[in-house]
Amino acid sequence: MADAYAYSRPPVHQHIVEAMRRQLGTAAPLRTALDVGCGAGLSTAALAPIARHLVGLEPSSTMLTHGRHVAPQGQFVIGGAERLPFADETFDLVTAAGSLNYADTNAFLPEAARVLRPSGVLAIYDFSAGRRFRDDRLLDEWYDVFEQRYPAQEGYALDVRRLPFAQFGLRLDAYHDLEVAVPMSIESYLRYAMSETGVELAIAAGVQETDIRDWCQRTLEPVFADQARDVMFDAYIAYVSRDGRC
């Protein structure tokens, strides 16, 4: 999965960070950014256009196997969201890309407030599975069957708008929904599908990876029909600060 997350995931983070840059009005790069729960480093690499010094924090050392290659600009630290191993008021930007869903947010939020500079921003974002095309339901129908065969772990949903920001000296300033279109071929989509959590769980339960890949390949062929298609990802960004700057 470290390999898959490093090299098979679609470039959604870059589009979201560009929207973030426009919202924050960062014409000049910020000094420091922390990416909490950075996984293989793709979300850290995406921050390069808006911050000079990048730090990726990840609790699993295995997930960081390719971090230096994926995000050569970044420095990587092993650690959890609930206890950030950094000094007070260190970062201008703290991001969390789909990484708080299994974290103790009541422990994370005061830590985020602590490591943010007074004018800093916490940007929490996530995006859906790429399960639909722009103009028909072929992929959506395929993904319904894929999800039934290889269900993901339950309990992932998180509504960040309900988090108790004020309790920890923070304020939710803005919440934006956005749609990201990524052109994908059957080959790139197959690699992406094989990196999904449901596939990981199926393999861990004893299903042969080659059997999953063969089924996906065979059933995706009529969906893509030998042409690249725009795959749509639904995303959100929540902007949180200590002083209401967003």
N, C-alpha and C positions, 0 to 999 in steps of 0.2 A: 504493500500500500504506500510505503514511502516513495518507491519508484513511480507508482501511478500518480500520486499527488504532485510529484515534482515535474513529470513530463507528459501527463495525459489529460490534465484538466484544461478546460477552455479558458481563454484570456478574459474573464469577466471582471476580475479585480481592477484592471487598468481603466475600464470604462467607469467604474464606480469611483475610483480615486480622482478621475478627471472631473466628475460631477462634484466631488468633495472640494477640489481645488477652486472651482467656480464659486461654490457656496462660501468658502472661507476667504476668498479674495486674496489668495497667496500669490501675488505677482513674483515676489522673491521667495526662494525656498526657506522653509522654517529651519531652525537649527537642529532640532532633535525630534525624532518620532519613535514611539514604541508600538510594536505590533504584538498584541497579546494573543497567545494561542496561534502562532504563525504557521503551524503545520510544516510542510516541506519548504516553505519560504516564498511561495508565489505572492502572497499578500504583502510580504515585506518588500519584495522587489518592486511591486507596483507603486510603492511610496517614494521611489527614487526621484521622480520629478518634483516632489513638493517638500522634501526634507534632505538636508545635507548629511545628517548622521542617523542611520537606521539601526534599530535594535529589534530583533525578533525573539520573543520569549515563547518557549514550547516545553510542556512537561515531559514529552516523550523524546528521548535522545535518538531513537531509531528514526523518527520522522525527520530529524535534522540531518540525515545521512547525506543529502545532496544540497544542503543549504548554501554552502559556499559557492556551488556552481549555479544554483538557481538565482541567488541574490548576492553576487560578489561584493556589492557595496555594503552589505549588512554585517552586523555583529550578532552572534546568536548566543543565547543564554538559556540554560535548562532551568525551568521553574514554573510555578503555577500562578494563575490569576489571583488567587486568594492571598498571596503573600509576595508582593512584587519586590525583588531583590535590588532596589534602587533607592537612591537618596531622595529626600523631599524636594519637590519643585525642580525636577530634572527635565521634563519633557514638554515641548510645545504642543505635541499631538500624541494622543494615545488612541489606537484603533483596536477593534475587536471584530474580526470577520467571521461570524458564525461560530465563535469560540466560547460564548458565554452560556450556551444552551445547557451544558452539563456542569457549569461552574456554580459555586456558591456566590450568587450576585451580592448578597448582603455582606459578604467578606470582601468581594472585589471592589465595590463602589467606593468605600472609604480609602482603599489603597489607590484607586485611580485618582481620587481627589488629592491625595497626599503627594503623588509623584507629578501631577500637573503643575506647570507654572501658573501664576495667577491669571494670565490671559490665555492659558492653554485650552484645548478642546479635546473632549473624548468623543470619538466617532464610532458608533456601533452600527455595523451593517451586516447584511446577509442576503443571499439570493437563492431562489428556488432551483430545483432540478431543471435542466434544459429538456423539457418534455413536450414542447409544441413548436410548430412552424408558425410563421407569420400569417399564412393565408389558407391553411387547411388543417384538418384534424388527424391526419395520418400518423404523425409522430405521437400525438396525445393518446390515440387509441393503442399504439404499440406500447407506450410507456405504462399504460394501465395494466397490460398483461405482464410486462417485465416486473412491475412492482408487486404483482400478485405472486409471481414465481420466486422473486428474490426480495422479500420485504425488508425494509430498513428497520433499525432499532426504534422502538417507540419512546415517547417522552422527549422528543427533540424540540417541540414548539416552544417559542418564547416570544411574548409580546413585550418588547422593551418599553413601550409607553406606560406600562403598569409598574415599572420598577420604582422603588422609593428613593428617587434621586434627592429630594429635598432633605430627607433624613440624614444625608451624608454631606450636606453643603453643596449639592450640585443642582443644576437646573436643566431640564429638557427644553432647549431653545427652538428646535425645528425637527420635523420628521417628514422625509420626502420618499415617496414611491417613485421608482423608475423602471424602465424596461430596457434591457440590453439585448441587442441582436448580434449573434456571433455566426459568421458563415462557417459551416462544417460539412465535410464530406462524410461518406459512410465510414471511411477508415478512421477519421478523427473522432467521429461520434462513437464508433465501436470502442476505441481506446477509452473514451470518457465513460461510457456505460460500464466497462469493466472495472473502473475505479470507484464506482458507487458503493456505498456502505452495505447495501443489501447483498452485493456480490461477495464482499469480504466476509460477511456473516455466513453465507452459503458455503463458501470454501472452507471456513473454519468448522462448519458442521459436517464436512466430508464430501461435498459435491465437487466433482472434478472441474478445475478451471477450464480445461479444454471443452468440456460439455457445455458450459455456460457460454463460452466464446462462440462455439459452433452454432448454438441456438440463436444468439444475438445476430451473428453474421447472416444466417439464413433468413431470419425474419425481418431484418433491416433492409435487405436488398430491394424488395418492392416498395419500401417506404421512401428510400432515397433515389431509386431508379437511376443510379450512376450519375447523379448531379449534386453539386453542393447546394445546400439550402440554409437559409437563415434560421438558426435555432434561437428561440426567445427565452430569456431568463428574467423573471420578475424579482426586483430587488428593492431594498429600502435602506435608507441611511438615517440614523438618529444622531443629532448633534447635541452634545451636553457640555456645559461649561460651569466654571465657578463664578462667573460674573455676568452671564447673559450676553455674551459677545456675538453669538451667531444670529 
